[in-house]
Amino acid sequence: MARSVLHQLAASAALLLANAAGPACQPAAASAAADGAERVATSCRGCVAAISAIASGKTAALGEQQLGCGVLWGSDGYVVVPYAPLTRLSRQGTAGDPQVFVTVTAADGSRQRLPADIVAKDPSHELIVLQVAPPDGGLRPAPLGASAGLRVGQDAYLLATQPDAELLVAAGKPQHAPQRRVISAVGRVIPASNNQAIGGILQTDAQVSAASLGGALVDSAGRLVGMPVVAYGKGPGHSSGVTFALPADLLREVVPRLIVYGSAAVRR
């Protein structure tokens, strides 16, 4: 009986201590999270590019549309973007591919808007590869990480940008500040645009809209672990917090084949 009472008292004391420590720990946790996001933002500055385009047969005066973000791939000017946004815009034109522009932050910090060529389209992996002439200031792609060891519940950061990011930041709206998010599932399977299944997909709770689809999903060390290509939302510009990303290991396999051969089906 006495032992049972002692156990109850010990449990109550532990609960009181935990409750007392909780509020004090919260500012420290928030500070650590902010520090982590700042480190990622610094190390990955310039690794994502804003994508915009004009449908064929139309002029800039009729509206250049923002089409989310791309991930810089290497230093030769290649940019990997989601398949769906550019494809939808192509259907609005008269014929042919849209005129595409990529806005990058060069390694020297300058912000430049560059015309881009479409190198390859891959609906089976929801990818398009673009290429721009590298700016004089050079490019700073994020180092490619590994996605095989990612675990459910692990933190990840979403990096995105917009063509007018500098103006937005000047107005007090830091649009390319990293979102600290969580890997909510691994090994998911989603349908591609050509109805083939894509396996090994990462699911995150990142708030991704049409304006940020295709940004870089990086780990706490600033290494690219995925690229969002599908986001579910309640309407245009709204996200439900369910986002699917191609894992880095799949990108490592597919993107080089698209660059060299124009098709992910070629294996040599």
C-alpha positions in Angstrom: 0.0 0.0 0.0 2.8 2.4 1.0 4.7 1.5 -2.1 1.7 2.3 -4.3 1.3 5.7 -2.7 5.0 6.4 -3.2 4.6 5.5 -6.9 1.7 7.8 -7.3 3.5 10.7 -5.5 6.6 10.1 -7.7 4.4 10.2 -10.9 2.6 13.3 -9.8 6.0 15.0 -9.0 7.3 14.1 -12.4 4.2 15.5 -14.1 4.5 18.7 -12.2 8.1 19.1 -13.2 7.4 18.4 -16.8 4.6 21.0 -16.8 6.8 23.5 -15.1 9.7 22.9 -17.6 7.4 22.9 -20.7 6.9 26.7 -21.2 10.5 27.4 -20.5 11.6 24.9 -23.1 9.3 26.3 -25.8 11.3 29.5 -26.5 14.5 27.4 -26.7 12.9 25.0 -29.2 11.5 27.9 -31.3 15.0 29.6 -31.3 16.7 26.3 -32.3 14.1 25.9 -35.2 14.7 29.5 -36.3 18.5 29.0 -36.2 18.1 25.8 -38.3 16.0 27.6 -40.9 18.5 30.4 -41.1 21.4 28.0 -41.6 19.6 26.3 -44.4 18.6 29.6 -46.0 22.3 30.7 -46.0 23.8 27.5 -47.2 21.1 27.0 -50.0 20.8 30.5 -51.2 20.3 30.5 -54.9 19.7 26.7 -55.2 16.1 27.3 -56.5 15.0 29.4 -59.4 11.6 31.0 -60.2 10.0 29.8 -63.4 7.7 32.0 -65.6 6.5 31.6 -69.2 4.5 33.1 -72.0 2.2 30.7 -74.0 3.1 30.4 -77.7 1.2 32.9 -79.9 0.8 35.3 -77.0 2.8 38.3 -76.0 4.2 39.5 -72.6 1.5 42.2 -72.6 -1.1 39.5 -72.3 0.5 38.1 -69.2 3.6 36.2 -68.3 2.5 33.5 -65.9 4.4 32.3 -62.9 4.9 28.6 -62.9 6.4 27.7 -59.6 10.1 26.9 -59.0 12.9 24.9 -60.4 15.9 23.2 -58.8 19.4 24.1 -60.1 21.2 20.9 -61.3 24.9 21.4 -61.5 26.7 24.5 -62.6 26.0 24.2 -66.3 22.7 26.0 -66.3 20.3 23.0 -66.0 17.1 23.5 -64.1 14.7 20.7 -63.1 11.0 21.7 -62.9 7.7 19.9 -62.4 6.0 18.7 -65.5 2.4 19.8 -65.0 2.6 23.7 -64.9 4.5 24.1 -68.2 2.3 21.5 -69.9 -0.9 23.2 -68.8 0.4 26.5 -70.2 1.4 24.8 -73.5 -2.2 23.9 -74.0 -3.2 27.6 -73.9 -0.9 28.5 -76.8 -1.5 28.2 -80.5 1.3 25.6 -81.2 4.7 24.7 -79.8 6.3 25.2 -76.5 5.9 28.4 -74.4 8.7 30.9 -74.0 10.2 30.1 -70.7 12.2 32.4 -68.3 14.2 31.4 -65.3 15.0 33.9 -62.5 18.1 32.9 -60.6 20.1 34.3 -57.8 23.7 33.9 -59.0 26.6 32.9 -56.7 27.6 36.6 -56.5 24.2 37.5 -55.1 22.9 39.2 -58.3 19.3 38.4 -59.4 19.0 37.7 -63.1 16.1 36.7 -65.4 17.3 34.4 -68.2 15.6 32.8 -71.2 15.5 29.1 -71.0 15.4 26.2 -73.5 13.4 23.0 -72.9 15.9 20.1 -73.0 13.6 17.2 -72.1 10.1 16.4 -71.0 9.3 13.3 -68.9 5.7 12.8 -68.0 6.5 9.4 -66.5 8.4 11.1 -63.7 6.6 14.5 -63.7 9.8 16.3 -64.8 10.9 18.8 -67.3 14.6 19.8 -67.7 15.4 23.4 -68.8 18.7 25.0 -69.6 19.9 28.6 -69.3 23.2 30.2 -70.1 25.0 30.4 -66.7 25.3 34.0 -65.6 28.6 35.7 -65.1 28.2 35.4 -61.4 28.0 31.6 -61.5 25.4 29.3 -60.0 25.1 27.7 -56.6 23.1 24.4 -56.8 22.3 22.6 -53.6 24.4 19.4 -53.0 22.5 16.3 -53.8 21.7 14.3 -50.7 20.3 10.7 -50.3 16.7 9.9 -49.7 17.0 6.2 -48.9 17.6 6.9 -45.2 14.7 9.4 -44.7 12.4 8.5 -41.8 8.8 9.4 -41.1 8.8 12.4 -38.7 12.1 13.7 -39.9 12.4 17.4 -40.4 12.9 18.8 -43.8 12.9 22.4 -45.2 11.1 23.6 -48.3 12.9 26.3 -50.3 10.9 28.3 -52.9 11.2 31.6 -54.6 9.4 34.0 -57.0 10.5 36.2 -59.9 9.9 39.3 -57.8 11.3 37.9 -54.6 13.6 40.9 -54.0 10.6 43.3 -54.1 8.6 41.1 -51.8 11.5 40.8 -49.3 11.9 44.6 -49.4 8.2 44.9 -48.6 8.7 42.7 -45.5 7.5 39.5 -47.1 10.4 37.0 -47.1 8.9 34.7 -49.7 11.9 32.4 -50.0 12.4 31.8 -46.2 12.5 28.0 -45.7 9.4 26.2 -44.4 10.4 23.8 -41.7 8.3 20.7 -42.4 8.1 17.0 -41.6 8.4 13.9 -43.8 5.0 12.4 -43.2 5.3 9.3 -45.3 7.9 7.5 -47.5 7.6 5.0 -50.3 4.2 6.3 -51.5 3.0 5.6 -55.0 1.3 8.3 -57.1 0.0 8.4 -60.7 2.1 10.3 -63.3 0.7 12.5 -66.0 0.9 9.6 -68.4 -0.9 7.3 -65.9 2.2 5.3 -65.0 2.9 4.8 -61.4 5.8 6.5 -59.7 7.1 4.7 -56.6 9.3 5.7 -53.7 7.6 9.1 -53.3 8.0 11.3 -50.3 5.0 12.8 -48.6 5.4 16.0 -46.6 3.1 18.5 -44.9 4.7 21.4 -46.8 2.3 24.2 -47.7 2.9 24.2 -51.5 0.8 26.1 -54.0 1.2 26.7 -57.7 3.6 29.5 -56.9 6.1 27.2 -55.1 5.6 23.8 -56.7 9.0 22.4 -57.6 11.0 24.0 -54.9 13.8 22.2 -53.1 13.1 19.9 -50.2 16.4 19.8 -48.2 17.6 18.3 -45.0 19.0 20.2 -42.0 22.5 20.1 -43.7 21.1 21.8 -46.8 21.3 18.7 -49.0 18.6 18.2 -51.6 16.5 15.2 -50.6 13.4 15.8 -52.8 11.5 18.1 -55.2 7.7 18.6 -54.8 5.9 17.8 -58.0 2.3 17.3 -56.8 0.3 19.2 -54.2 -3.3 18.8 -53.2 -5.3 21.9 -52.4 -8.8 23.3 -52.1 -8.4 25.5 -55.1 -5.9 27.6 -57.1 -3.3 29.1 -54.8 -4.4 27.0 -51.8 -2.6 24.0 -50.3 -4.1 21.3 -48.0 -0.7 20.5 -46.6 -0.4 17.2 -48.6 2.5 17.4 -51.0 4.3 14.6 -52.9 8.0 15.0 -53.8 10.3 13.0 -56.0 13.1 11.6 -53.8 16.7 12.6 -54.4 17.7 9.0 -55.3 15.2 8.9 -58.1 16.3 12.4 -59.3 19.9 11.2 -59.3 19.0 8.3 -61.6 16.6 10.1 -64.0 17.9 13.6 -64.5 21.3 12.8 -66.0 19.6 10.5 -68.6 17.2 13.3 -69.5 20.1 15.8 -69.9 22.2 13.4 -72.0 19.6 11.4 -74.0 16.5 13.5 -73.7 14.7 10.4 -72.2 14.7 8.6 -68.9 14.0 5.3 -70.7 17.5 5.2 -72.2 20.0 3.2 -70.1 23.6 2.9 -71.2 
